[in-house]
Amino acid sequence: MTFHITIDGRPVPVTPGQSIGAALHAAGVRSWRSTRFGGRPRGLFCGIGVCFDCLVSVNGRTPERACLAEAAPGDEVTTA
């Protein structure tokens, strides 16, 4: 049974056990931040927690890697 989280106010469906990064990818979102120099788009790169390209803030907490953060019902994710 699926549930929803919100990404920058947009509802995104999630399958239980899915990471936030996987939910974003499944919803067609490929980038959600940009590099400090050059403004190049970033999203999932390695998908296994080695890099820091997929940072998001979940429920107002310090940014964390979306590929490692398991989505929970009602999570509010911000990418800015």
Residue pairs with C-beta under 8 A, 6 or more apart in sequence:
1 16
2 13
2 14
2 15
2 16
3 13
3 14
3 16
3 73
4 11
4 12
4 13
4 14
4 73
5 11
5 12
5 14
5 20
5 23
5 71
5 72
5 73
5 74
5 75
5 76
5 77
6 12
6 75
6 76
6 77
7 24
7 27
7 29
7 32
7 56
7 77
7 78
7 79
8 32
8 77
8 78
8 79
8 80
12 23
12 24
12 27
12 29
13 23
13 26
13 27
14 23
14 71
15 23
15 26
17 70
18 26
18 70
18 71
19 66
19 67
19 68
19 69
19 70
19 71
20 56
20 58
20 66
20 67
20 69
20 70
20 71
20 75
20 77
21 43
21 44
21 47
21 54
21 65
21 66
21 67
21 68
21 69
22 67
23 71
24 32
24 43
24 44
24 66
25 43
25 44
29 43
30 41
30 43
30 44
31 41
31 42
31 43
32 42
32 43
32 54
32 56
32 79
33 41
33 42
33 43
33 53
33 54
33 55
33 79
34 40
34 41
34 42
35 42
42 53
42 54
43 53
43 54
44 53
44 54
44 66
44 67
45 51
45 53
45 54
46 53
46 67
47 54
47 67
48 67
49 65
49 67
49 68
52 65
54 65
54 66
54 67
55 63
55 64
55 65
55 66
56 63
56 64
56 66
56 69
56 77
56 78
56 79
57 63
57 64
57 77
57 78
57 79
58 64
58 69
58 75
58 76
58 77
59 75
59 76
60 76
66 77
